[in-house]
Amino acid sequence: MNETSSVISVRRLTKVFRDFWMREKVTAVTDLDLDINPREVFGMLGPNGSGKSTTIKMILGLLFPTRGKVSVMGHLPTDVAVKSRIGFLPEESYLYPFLDARETLDFYGRLFHQPRRQRHSRIDMLLEMVGLSGVAYRRVGEYSKGMQRRIGLAQALINDPDLLILDEPTSGMDPIGTRQFKDLIKTLASRGKTILVSSHLLGDVEDICDRVCVLYGGRKRAVGHINDLLAQKDHSQVTTDRLSDDDIAAIRQLLQQRGKELLDVAMPRDKLEALFLKIVAEAQQQKLSTGGAVAGGDVAEFLRAGEGENVIEDLVRKTVEPVEEPQTPKAEPVPHPRKEVLEELVAGTTPADEPAQTPRPEPKKDVEADRSIIDSLLKDSQAEDE
């Protein structure tokens, strides 16, 4: 995919951190090239210090690259209109500990200038979705790390973003939340959203990502589709009903006749995650109480809306329209005084009952200035009458 049709395009991206004397201290990212396509779940993998978080911060416009170019939806990452269509969950949950869950989501909704009714509706749906409805009025500072990641995920979705960037989203999250996170990512991707996930948990990335990029030392070491990178092309796997010893012997003999070798026969097994979720589901059916987060509900309705719409493609193809600023209502024009009133004021300068022989005082400069104003008003009034 070329640069113009990619949601995120990175070309020769390099970031060098320097010390106080501008000496090169560490090179976090070196000559990185990436393209993330619309409606794609893209995984970024690598050990600590490999440059994942630095790359994400440059994509978000939080860091400026030393060299190279970053494009987000066809625009610079510093474009405010583009930022409004991005949801971001940082590696650490930077939340206000004195606010509860509802106040936290309300704060982020206000940052996006959402109407009060829309904010309250989305807050209810998001809290239900991430399983925090029962602790919605507890202060966030009292949450466990996993619960803070849940509310962090909710705040990243409050604006219904087209591009969702998640940095270590399941860190500290229990298996229930992890499973729900995976299902949510798959659902959002099917609704047309583009998602970038950075994680150390390889199993999570393997389950949800379409493509992955492996970084080491700030450089790209491998990139491609999950199946292409993980497939063992020199071996074949066959799954069948349980075999007896005689069946296995017959199969081994058949393969030897064809010049092949039976390498391994094993009984398939479930993942530990599946066993854990089964036990939790049984406990919930028995209605056992818990003081923490519970299994979340369905995906929020506003996140499920607009299925099939090519929102990302539209943003990439056309220039983002500037945000319209609220217009100040124009002040109504002040009506001119009536002509009769002005003439009366001019005629009333000399009182009618005053003796004619009384000499009039010499007009002062300010009176002359007032007369000139009245004359101008008379002209305007005559023009309106005509």
matplotlib code that plots the C-alpha trace (Angstrom):
import matplotlib.pyplot as plt

x = [0.0, 1.4, 1.7, -1.4, -3.7, -2.2, -3.7, -0.2, 2.9, 6.4, 9.5, 13.1, 12.0, 14.8, 14.8, 18.0, 17.9, 20.7, 22.1, 22.4, 25.5, 23.6, 25.8, 24.1, 22.9, 20.8, 19.3, 15.8, 14.6, 16.6, 15.4, 12.0, 9.7, 6.1, 2.6, -0.5, -3.6, -7.2, -9.3, -6.1, -5.0, -1.3, 1.0, 4.3, 6.5, 9.9, 11.8, 12.2, 14.1, 13.3, 11.7, 8.0, 6.7, 9.0, 7.6, 4.0, 4.8, 6.1, 3.0, 0.9, 2.9, 4.1, 7.7, 9.4, 11.6, 15.2, 14.9, 12.3, 8.6, 5.4, 1.9, -1.4, -4.5, -2.6, -1.6, 1.0, 0.6, 0.4, -2.9, -5.5, -8.4, -6.6, -6.0, -9.7, -10.2, -7.6, -8.0, -4.9, -4.3, -0.7, 1.5, 0.8, -2.7, -2.3, -5.6, -6.7, -6.9, -9.4, -12.0, -14.4, -14.9, -17.9, -16.2, -13.1, -15.0, -17.0, -13.8, -12.5, -15.8, -15.7, -12.3, -14.0, -16.8, -19.4, -23.0, -24.0, -26.7, -24.2, -21.5, -23.8, -25.1, -21.6, -20.4, -23.1, -22.4, -18.6, -18.7, -21.0, -18.7, -15.5, -17.3, -17.0, -20.6, -20.6, -17.7, -18.5, -18.5, -15.3, -12.2, -9.9, -6.9, -8.5, -8.6, -6.2, -3.9, -6.1, -9.2, -7.3, -6.4, -10.1, -11.1, -8.2, -9.5, -12.9, -11.5, -9.6, -13.0, -15.1, -14.7, -15.5, -12.1, -11.3, -7.7, -7.1, -3.5, -3.0, 0.4, 0.6, -3.3, -3.5, -0.7, -1.9, -5.3, -6.8, -7.6, -11.2, -10.3, -7.7, -10.2, -12.7, -10.0, -9.3, -13.0, -13.4, -10.5, -11.8, -15.3, -13.9, -11.8, -14.8, -16.6, -13.9, -11.5, -7.7, -5.9, -2.2, -1.3, 2.1, 2.6, 5.0, 2.4, 3.1, 0.1, -2.3, -0.8, -0.9, -4.6, -5.8, -3.3, -3.4, 0.2, 3.1, 6.4, 9.2, 11.6, 15.0, 17.5, 15.2, 15.3, 12.7, 13.8, 10.7, 7.2, 4.4, 1.2, 1.0, 0.4, 3.3, 5.7, 4.7, 4.0, 6.4, 6.4, 8.5, 5.9, 2.2, -0.2, -3.2, -6.0, -8.2, -10.1, -8.2, -5.9, -5.0, -1.5, -2.3, -3.5, -0.4, 1.8, -0.1, 0.3, 4.0, 4.5, 2.6, 4.7, 7.9, 6.8, 6.4, 9.8, 8.3, 8.7, 6.2, 7.8, 5.3, 1.9, 0.3, -3.1, -4.3, -5.1, -6.9, -5.2, -5.0, -7.0, -9.9, -9.9, -9.7, -12.6, -14.7, -14.2, -15.0, -18.2, -19.3, -18.8, -20.7, -23.6, -23.7, -23.9, -20.8, -20.0, -16.8, -15.5, -13.5, -14.3, -16.7, -17.0, -18.0, -21.1, -21.6, -19.7, -21.1, -23.8, -22.1, -19.0, -21.1, -22.8, -21.7, -20.9, -19.5, -18.7, -15.3, -14.5, -10.8, -10.6, -12.5, -10.2, -7.1, -8.4, -9.5, -8.2, -9.5, -11.9, -11.0, -13.0, -15.7, -15.4, -18.7, -19.8, -20.5, -24.1, -24.1, -25.3, -28.6, -28.2, -29.1, -32.1, -31.5, -33.6, -36.7, -36.4, -39.1, -37.3, -34.1, -35.7, -37.4, -34.1, -32.5, -35.5, -35.6, -32.1, -33.8, -36.7, -40.0, -40.8, -37.4, -37.3, -36.1, -33.8, -31.9, -28.5, -27.6, -24.4, -21.6, -21.6, -18.9, -16.7, -18.4, -21.9, -20.7, -19.5, -22.9, -24.6, -22.4, -23.4, -27.1, -26.6, -25.1, -27.9, -30.4, -28.8, -28.9, -32.5, -33.4, -31.6, -33.6, -36.9, -36.1]
y = [0.0, 3.4, 6.4, 8.2, 5.2, 4.2, 5.3, 5.5, 5.9, 6.1, 6.8, 6.5, 7.5, 8.2, 9.5, 10.4, 11.6, 13.9, 15.1, 18.7, 19.4, 18.0, 15.0, 11.8, 9.8, 7.1, 6.3, 5.0, 4.5, 4.1, 4.4, 2.8, 2.2, 1.2, 1.3, 0.5, -0.1, 0.8, -1.7, -3.4, -4.6, -4.1, -5.4, -3.8, -6.2, -6.0, -6.2, -3.3, -0.4, -1.6, 1.8, 0.8, 3.6, 6.2, 5.3, 5.6, 9.0, 10.3, 9.0, 10.9, 14.1, 14.0, 13.7, 15.3, 12.9, 13.7, 12.6, 11.0, 11.6, 10.5, 10.8, 10.0, 9.8, 11.8, 14.6, 15.6, 14.0, 17.5, 18.3, 18.9, 17.8, 14.4, 14.1, 14.4, 11.1, 9.1, 7.2, 6.5, 4.3, 5.0, 2.4, 3.9, 5.0, 8.7, 9.3, 11.7, 9.6, 11.9, 11.4, 8.4, 6.5, 8.5, 11.8, 10.6, 9.7, 12.9, 14.9, 13.3, 13.7, 17.4, 17.6, 16.5, 19.1, 16.3, 17.4, 16.5, 14.0, 12.2, 12.1, 10.5, 8.0, 6.9, 6.8, 4.3, 2.1, 2.2, 1.4, -1.5, -2.7, -2.8, -4.2, -1.2, -0.3, -1.7, 0.5, 3.6, 5.9, 4.6, 6.9, 5.8, 6.0, 3.1, 0.9, -2.0, -1.7, -4.0, -1.9, 1.3, -0.3, -1.0, 2.7, 3.7, 1.7, 3.3, 6.8, 5.9, 5.0, 7.9, 9.8, 6.8, 7.1, 5.9, 5.1, 3.4, 3.2, 0.9, 0.7, -2.4, -2.5, -5.7, -5.0, -5.9, -7.0, -10.3, -13.1, -12.1, -8.5, -9.9, -12.1, -9.3, -6.9, -9.4, -9.8, -6.0, -5.4, -8.0, -6.3, -2.8, -4.0, -5.6, -2.2, -0.5, 0.9, 0.8, -0.4, -0.3, -2.5, -2.5, -5.4, -7.7, -10.5, -12.4, -14.6, -11.7, -10.2, -13.5, -13.9, -10.5, -9.0, -9.3, -8.2, -7.6, -5.8, -7.0, -4.3, -4.7, -1.9, 0.6, -1.2, -3.3, -6.9, -8.6, -7.5, -9.5, -11.4, -13.6, -16.8, -16.2, -15.5, -18.4, -21.1, -24.1, -24.7, -27.9, -29.8, -30.7, -31.2, -33.5, -33.6, -36.7, -38.7, -40.5, -43.2, -46.5, -47.9, -50.1, -47.1, -45.1, -48.1, -48.4, -44.7, -44.8, -47.8, -46.0, -42.9, -44.9, -46.5, -42.9, -41.8, -39.7, -39.9, -39.6, -37.0, -36.7, -37.9, -35.9, -35.3, -31.7, -29.6, -26.4, -23.2, -22.3, -19.2, -21.3, -23.3, -20.1, -18.5, -21.7, -21.7, -18.0, -18.5, -21.3, -19.1, -16.3, -18.6, -19.4, -15.7, -15.6, -12.0, -10.1, -6.7, -6.0, -5.7, -8.2, -9.5, -6.7, -6.4, -6.0, -3.5, 0.0, 0.8, 4.0, 1.9, -0.6, 2.1, 2.9, -0.7, -0.8, 2.9, 3.8, 6.5, 6.0, 6.0, 9.3, 10.9, 9.7, 10.8, 14.3, 17.2, 17.3, 20.2, 22.8, 22.8, 25.5, 28.0, 29.1, 32.3, 35.3, 36.5, 39.8, 42.8, 44.2, 47.7, 50.6, 52.4, 56.1, 58.7, 59.8, 62.9, 64.8, 64.3, 65.6, 68.7, 69.3, 69.1, 71.5, 74.0, 73.7, 75.2, 78.6, 78.4, 79.8, 81.9, 83.5, 87.3, 87.9, 90.7, 88.5, 87.9, 84.3, 83.1, 82.2, 78.5, 76.5, 74.1, 71.1, 72.5, 72.9, 69.3, 68.2, 70.2, 68.5, 65.1, 66.1, 67.2, 63.9, 62.1, 64.2, 63.3, 59.6, 59.9, 61.7, 59.0, 56.3, 58.1, 58.4]
z = [0.0, -0.9, 1.4, 0.2, 1.0, 4.3, 7.6, 9.1, 6.9, 8.3, 6.1, 7.4, 10.8, 13.2, 16.8, 18.6, 22.2, 23.2, 26.6, 27.8, 25.7, 22.6, 22.5, 21.1, 24.1, 22.6, 19.3, 20.0, 16.4, 13.2, 9.6, 10.3, 7.4, 8.1, 6.4, 8.4, 6.2, 6.8, 8.8, 9.9, 13.4, 13.4, 16.1, 17.2, 19.1, 20.7, 24.1, 26.4, 24.8, 21.2, 20.3, 20.3, 22.7, 21.0, 17.6, 19.0, 20.5, 17.1, 15.4, 17.9, 17.5, 21.1, 20.0, 16.9, 14.8, 14.3, 10.7, 8.5, 8.0, 9.7, 8.0, 9.8, 7.6, 4.9, 7.3, 9.8, 13.2, 14.7, 12.8, 15.5, 13.2, 12.8, 16.6, 17.2, 15.3, 17.4, 20.6, 22.7, 25.7, 27.0, 28.6, 32.1, 33.0, 33.7, 35.4, 38.1, 41.3, 43.0, 40.3, 40.1, 36.8, 35.7, 36.4, 34.5, 31.4, 31.6, 31.7, 28.5, 26.8, 27.5, 25.9, 22.7, 23.2, 23.3, 24.4, 27.9, 26.8, 24.5, 27.2, 29.7, 27.2, 26.2, 29.8, 30.7, 27.7, 28.2, 31.9, 31.2, 28.4, 30.5, 33.5, 35.9, 36.3, 39.9, 40.9, 38.8, 41.9, 43.4, 43.1, 40.3, 42.7, 44.6, 41.5, 40.9, 38.0, 35.9, 36.7, 35.7, 32.4, 31.9, 32.5, 30.4, 27.5, 28.0, 27.8, 24.6, 23.1, 24.4, 21.1, 18.9, 17.1, 13.6, 14.6, 18.0, 19.4, 22.4, 24.2, 26.5, 26.8, 28.8, 31.3, 34.8, 33.4, 34.5, 32.0, 31.9, 30.9, 28.5, 26.7, 26.6, 25.1, 22.4, 21.5, 21.5, 19.2, 16.7, 16.8, 16.3, 13.4, 11.8, 12.1, 10.0, 12.6, 12.3, 15.4, 16.4, 19.3, 21.1, 23.6, 25.2, 25.4, 22.3, 22.7, 22.7, 19.6, 17.8, 18.6, 17.3, 14.8, 11.0, 10.6, 13.0, 13.1, 15.3, 16.5, 18.1, 18.9, 17.2, 13.8, 12.0, 12.0, 10.5, 9.3, 7.7, 8.2, 11.2, 9.3, 6.9, 9.8, 12.0, 9.5, 9.6, 5.8, 6.1, 8.2, 8.0, 10.8, 10.7, 13.4, 13.6, 16.1, 18.8, 17.4, 18.9, 19.0, 16.0, 14.0, 14.8, 13.7, 10.5, 9.7, 10.5, 8.2, 5.4, 5.8, 5.7, 2.4, 1.0, 2.3, 5.2, 8.9, 11.7, 14.0, 16.8, 18.0, 20.8, 22.2, 21.6, 24.7, 25.5, 26.5, 30.2, 29.3, 28.2, 31.5, 33.6, 31.8, 32.1, 35.9, 36.2, 34.1, 36.4, 39.5, 37.9, 37.2, 40.9, 41.5, 43.8, 44.8, 44.0, 44.9, 41.7, 38.1, 36.5, 33.0, 30.7, 28.6, 24.9, 22.8, 23.3, 20.8, 19.5, 18.7, 16.7, 14.6, 11.1, 10.0, 6.5, 6.2, 4.8, 7.2, 7.2, 3.4, 3.2, 5.7, 3.8, 0.4, 1.2, 3.2, 6.7, 7.0, 9.6, 12.8, 12.6, 15.4, 17.1, 15.5, 17.8, 17.2, 15.4, 17.4, 16.1, 14.5, 16.8, 15.2, 14.3, 16.1, 14.4, 12.2, 14.1, 17.4, 16.0, 14.5, 17.8, 19.6, 17.1, 17.3, 21.1, 21.4, 22.0, 24.4, 23.1, 26.2, 26.4, 25.4, 21.9, 23.0, 25.4, 23.8, 23.3, 24.8, 22.4, 21.7, 23.1, 21.2, 22.6, 21.7, 18.1, 18.2, 19.4, 16.6, 14.0, 15.3, 15.2, 11.6, 10.6, 12.3, 10.4, 7.1, 8.0, 9.0, 5.7, 3.7, 5.4, 4.8, 1.1]

ax = plt.figure().add_subplot(projection="3d")
ax.plot(x, y, z, "-o")
ax.set_aspect("equal")
plt.show()
